Amino acid sequence: MKDLPREFSIDELVDKLILVEKIEEAIGQGERGETYSTQEAKDLLRQWSK
């Protein structure tokens, strides 16, 4: 939040908050081992693109 200018819109604030929330969730997923290997991700992508 330190990076926000003195004046900003509510939309900019909401965007920053959403980004922070997503980053924190991703860090938690990594810590819990909820990740995919590169090969697993490629396999899932192939399945989804059919």
Secondary structure, DSSP 4 states (H G I P E B T S, - for coil): -TTS-SS--HHHHHHHHHHHHHHHHHHHHHHTT----HHHHHHHHHHHT-
